[in-house]
Amino acid sequence: MTILMPVFNGEKYLAVAMESILCQTFRDFVLLVIDDGSSDSSLAIAQSFDDPRIRVERNPGNMGLVKTLNRGLDLVQTEFVARMDSDDISLPQRLEKQVAFLDENPDIGMCGTAYELFHDSVRQTIRPPCRHEEIVYGLLDDNVFLHSSVIVRMEVLNRHGLRYSEGYRHAEDYELWARLARHTHIGNLPEVLVRYRSHPENVSNTNKPEQIATRDRVRLDHLASFGLAPDPDQKALHIDLFSLAFQGSPDQLAEARRWLETLARAVSGKCGIPVGRLHRDFALLWYAACGRSAHEGLKVLLSYLNSAMAWQGPKSYMVKLLFRCLMREPIPAITK
């Protein structure tokens, strides 16, 4: 087992992150710390630990996260590689439980876990989907793995030539998992085994616009997993719908309805999820699309009611949309 931990100017939390790995109940590992040209004391902190399981490498300069991760993967010579960020915390039994799960399920090529997001006094438990089929479906919308929680079989990565892509910076992990899912089963453990530290220097905070744009590209790429090849108009429609940003005429709403219903059938065929369940899941997307066009009045309400998504979704959506259409007042911007 190799734990791959890149670090760039991470002196504030690095020691705690490393200690959380060194205190694991699973003891047979190499902690590979790669310093990416830090200008702070990160390298000195990594080198200060007196533990033969630690291997410290330093890039010749600042190469960036993607190249550093790929360099690390090329250095791995063990069966498994685990990811760990230099500001997160692994709970003591994390590695033991993940390795046991992978040993018991040789068909699964990657395993993540549930996790706790924390900052200041805030604590939030995140429980992503666990089954492969639910994960493939979940990747349609967003990343359903915490990067710091995953363990991957190197044999799968090497056999299929899988590495992080420079073309998907700030969402490189999401893109890799979506590709990996086409070659192997992937899973999540339901137990919280990692603590994810949220702070202003997180990539999701410092590079949010670029991360969102890259996420949308992965969303579109992943449609091929369901046998879909949308044209440019359908791609734009898909992103608007999943971003809750669609706003169009009743005729355009008909296109939106057809796309969501086509998507539900494709996902059901690929993942075995009942279409009715998918209509319930898409109900918010459909309500938001119609609600933002409520100024068109009853035409929009009739469009809304002309889909199983309206009837499978919460009845409160129907009541709210009726009021909005009668008053010709679009709903305000909403988020998932």
C-alpha positions, 0 to 999 in steps of 0.5 A, spaced: 500 500 500 502 506 498 499 513 500 500 518 495 500 525 499 502 531 494 503 538 498 504 545 496 505 550 501 501 546 506 505 547 513 499 549 517 496 542 516 501 537 514 503 534 520 496 533 522 495 529 516 501 525 516 500 523 523 493 521 521 496 516 516 502 514 521 497 512 526 493 507 522 491 500 525 493 498 518 501 498 518 504 495 512 504 502 507 509 507 504 507 514 505 509 518 499 509 525 500 511 529 494 513 536 495 511 541 489 516 546 490 513 549 496 516 556 499 514 555 506 516 549 511 512 543 508 518 540 506 522 540 512 516 538 516 515 532 512 522 530 513 522 531 520 518 525 521 522 519 524 518 513 521 521 508 515 515 508 512 515 515 510 518 517 503 519 524 501 520 526 494 521 533 491 519 536 485 524 540 481 519 546 481 512 547 482 509 542 477 502 543 479 497 538 482 496 534 476 503 532 474 505 531 481 499 526 482 501 523 476 508 523 478 506 519 484 502 514 481 508 512 476 512 511 483 508 507 486 510 499 486 504 496 491 498 493 489 494 499 492 494 506 492 491 511 497 490 518 496 490 523 502 491 531 501 495 534 506 490 538 510 485 532 511 485 527 517 484 519 516 481 516 522 485 510 525 481 504 521 480 507 514 486 503 511 484 497 514 477 497 513 478 499 505 483 494 504 479 488 507 473 491 503 477 490 496 480 484 498 473 481 499 471 484 493 476 483 487 471 486 482 471 493 485 477 497 482 476 503 487 473 504 494 472 511 497 468 512 504 463 517 507 466 523 510 465 529 515 466 536 512 468 540 518 471 547 519 470 552 525 464 549 529 461 546 523 460 539 522 457 535 516 456 528 515 457 527 507 454 520 505 455 519 497 452 513 494 455 506 495 453 501 490 457 501 483 450 503 479 448 508 484 455 511 483 455 511 475 448 515 476 451 520 481 457 522 477 452 524 471 451 530 476 457 531 480 463 528 483 461 523 488 468 521 491 472 525 496 479 525 493 482 524 500 478 517 501 479 513 495 484 507 494 485 504 487 488 498 484 494 500 481 493 494 476 487 497 473 490 504 472 496 501 469 492 496 465 488 501 462 493 507 462 489 511 466 492 517 469 489 524 471 488 529 465 491 536 465 485 538 461 481 537 467 484 541 472 481 543 478 476 537 477 481 532 475 479 527 480 472 527 478 474 526 470 478 520 472 473 517 476 468 517 471 473 514 466 475 509 471 467 507 472 467 505 464 473 499 466 471 497 473 466 497 478 467 502 484 464 503 491 464 507 497 464 505 504 458 508 508 462 509 514 465 516 515 473 514 515 476 521 513 475 528 515 475 533 510 477 540 512 474 546 509 478 552 509 479 558 504 485 555 501 481 549 498 481 549 490 473 549 491 474 556 494 480 559 490 478 556 483 471 555 483 469 558 476 474 554 473 472 548 477 464 549 475 466 549 468 470 543 468 465 539 472 460 541 466 465 538 461 465 532 465 458 531 466 457 532 458 463 526 457 459 522 462 453 522 458 457 517 453 456 512 458 449 511 458 449 511 450 447 518 449 451 523 444 447 529 444 448 535 439 450 542 441 444 544 443 442 538 447 449 539 451 447 546 452 440 544 455 443 539 459 448 543 463 442 549 464 438 544 466 443 540 471 445 547 473 438 549 475 439 555 470 434 553 464 430 559 462 426 558 455 419 558 452 414 553 452 417 550 446 423 550 449 420 547 455 418 541 451 425 540 448 427 540 456 422 535 458 424 530 452 431 530 454 430 529 461 425 523 460 430 520 454 436 521 460 431 517 465 430 512 460 438 511 458 440 511 466 435 506 467 437 501 462 444 502 464 444 502 471 437 498 473 434 504 476 426 504 476 424 510 471 419 512 476 425 513 481 429 517 476 423 522 475 422 523 482 430 525 482 429 530 476 423 533 479 427 539 482 430 540 475 423 540 471 420 544 476 426 549 476 426 550 469 418 551 468 418 556 474 424 560 471 419 561 465 413 562 469 412 569 466 409 565 460 403 563 465 398 557 464 402 555 458 408 553 462 403 550 467 400 546 462 407 544 460 409 542 467 403 538 468 405 534 461 410 530 464 411 524 469 416 528 473 411 533 475 406 528 478 412 524 481 415 530 484 413 533 491 406 536 490 408 543 493 412 544 487 405 544 483 402 548 488 408 553 488 408 553 480 401 554 479 401 560 484 407 563 480 404 562 473 397 565 475 401 571 478 406 571 472 412 571 477 418 567 475 421 563 481 427 566 484 434 562 483 435 556 487 440 551 488 440 544 489 
